[in-house]
Amino acid sequence: MKKQFSILLIVIIMIPMLSMFTACGGNSQQVHAQTQVKWEYKIVNSVNADKLNKLGNEGWELVIGDIDGIGVQGVFKRKLP
């Protein structure tokens, strides 16, 4: 009886540990390869609402914007295919 209880206790402890390992991907190299994203960047001068909408529809995301004496400038990024 004591031996069966010990085995059951080990199984109960190991199941959550195993599920945590598999939830994290199990293989760190495989997880890293799946999450690595490549980006392309674009710097645009004289940004206005129409240009922002057009860039957004093309998949560009505004990273940073700046207003100077000439107008609004923006740096955009999007994922490479």
C-alpha positions in Angstrom: 0.0 0.0 0.0 2.8 2.4 0.9 4.6 1.6 -2.4 1.4 2.4 -4.4 0.9 5.7 -2.5 4.5 6.7 -3.3 4.1 5.9 -7.0 0.8 7.8 -7.1 2.4 10.8 -5.4 5.2 10.9 -7.9 2.8 10.7 -10.8 0.7 13.6 -9.3 3.8 15.7 -9.0 5.2 14.9 -12.4 2.1 15.6 -14.5 2.0 19.4 -13.8 5.7 19.6 -14.4 5.4 17.8 -17.7 2.5 20.0 -18.8 4.6 23.1 -18.0 7.5 21.8 -20.0 5.3 21.1 -23.1 3.4 24.4 -22.7 6.8 26.2 -22.9 7.5 24.5 -26.2 9.8 21.8 -24.9 12.4 22.6 -27.5 13.7 26.1 -27.0 15.4 26.2 -30.5 12.1 25.4 -32.1 10.2 28.0 -30.2 12.8 30.6 -31.0 12.7 29.9 -34.7 8.9 30.2 -34.7 8.9 33.6 -32.8 11.7 35.3 -34.7 10.3 38.1 -36.8 12.0 40.0 -39.5 11.0 43.7 -40.1 11.4 46.2 -42.9 11.4 50.0 -42.1 10.3 53.1 -44.0 10.9 56.8 -43.1 8.2 59.1 -44.5 8.2 62.9 -44.6 5.1 65.0 -44.7 2.7 62.5 -43.1 -1.0 63.3 -43.3 -4.1 61.3 -42.5 -4.5 60.0 -46.0 -0.9 58.8 -46.2 -1.3 57.2 -42.7 -4.4 55.3 -43.8 -2.7 54.2 -47.0 0.4 52.9 -45.2 -1.8 51.2 -42.6 -3.7 49.4 -45.3 -0.4 48.2 -46.8 0.6 46.7 -43.4 2.9 49.5 -42.2 2.8 50.3 -38.4 3.9 53.7 -37.1 6.9 53.3 -34.7 7.7 56.9 -34.0 6.5 60.2 -35.2 8.0 63.7 -35.0 6.7 67.2 -35.7 9.3 69.8 -36.7 9.1 73.2 -38.4 8.6 71.6 -41.8 5.8 69.0 -41.0 5.2 65.6 -39.6 7.7 62.8 -40.1 7.2 59.1 -39.3 9.1 55.9 -39.1 7.1 52.8 -40.0 7.7 49.1 -39.8 6.1 45.9 -41.1 6.8 42.2 -41.1 8.7 40.8 -44.0 6.9 38.0 -45.8 
